[in-house]
Structure formats: C-alpha cells, structure tokens
Amino acid sequence: MRLSTDRLIIKPLNPEEAREFVYAVAENSSLDDLVIPPDMITPAHISYLTDEFYPRLKKQRVNFLFYTTWLIIRKETNLLTGQFLFNGLPDPSGKVEAQFELHPQERKKGYMHEALSKITDWCRNDGRVKTLMAETDPEMEEPNAFLEKFGFVRDEEQPGYIMWQYRLS
C-alpha cells in the first residue's frame, strides 16, 4: 500500500519491507533508490529499530499498519523527508496516538500538512480511527503551532507535555 499526493509518497512498511529498511539503515546502505539523510537516523534510532520496532512489528501481520513506520518521501528526489507512526491499534472509542517528524531541512514547506492530510483521509476511509492523538512538549513552539493550525485541539495539559486531539468526523 502507498498513498500519494502531488509532492509526496507516503509508504507504510509491511514487515518484510521494515526488515529491509532496518538493516539498510543499520548498515548505512541504501534501500532501493531511497535517499536517507545521514543525520535523520541516529544510533539511538537504529537501536530502537532493531531491538524494539521490528520485533514488535513482525508479530502484527494483520494490523501492521498501526505498528509500522509510514515513510514520507519527496517524489521529485526520492528523499526520506519524514516519518509517521501510530502507537498501536485504536482503542474501542477509536482513539489512537500518533508520532510524526520531518527532517529539519524539510520543515516549513508544507510537507507535514500534506502528509497528515492524506493520512487522515486514509483513517476516515478505514473507519477504525475516530480521533488522532498527539503529545508534545509545551516548550516546543513549532510543533504546537503546527498541530493547532492543522486543527488539533488541546485535550490535556500536564507539566512536561500537552496532549492534542484531532477528531476525524
């Protein structure tokens, strides 16, 4: 499966593709013709991918879309621009937390808005997700401003974090 916009390809990795991605990143090699910025995947990220992400994902063959990384790729350059990840299946009310990031050089170009718009369209069509949740640090102005501009509303504030929600219907 893959989603497409005018400028982006959004590709959730199935377990086999995720294994290839993890090993390509760990060995600092390429994956097909995907361009991975060298500073995008840190040693801590590689450790997470090999020790936690892939072992958890390979157990989720049926619902893997809610456990895998969704690569955000610029069409014109095949550059890995960012990533999106659900934190598991939606709860019975349809809430699911998500994480997403863009490479610093790719920010403020509309890529995350474009990708998140397409992913929320997919969520609406899939039907299981009713509310998308995201957590941010209150001190991080840029992500908080992005979420607010996209239409997320503050759901809960505690020292050290803000929980946001975006209702799909």
Beta strands, then each sheet from edge to edge (+ up, - down):
strand 1: 3-4
strand 2: 8-12
strand 3: 69-74
strand 4: 79-86
strand 5: 95-102
strand 6: 131-136
strand 7: 153-158
strand 8: 161-167
sheet 1: 1+ 2- 3+ 4- 5+ 6+ 8- 7+
end
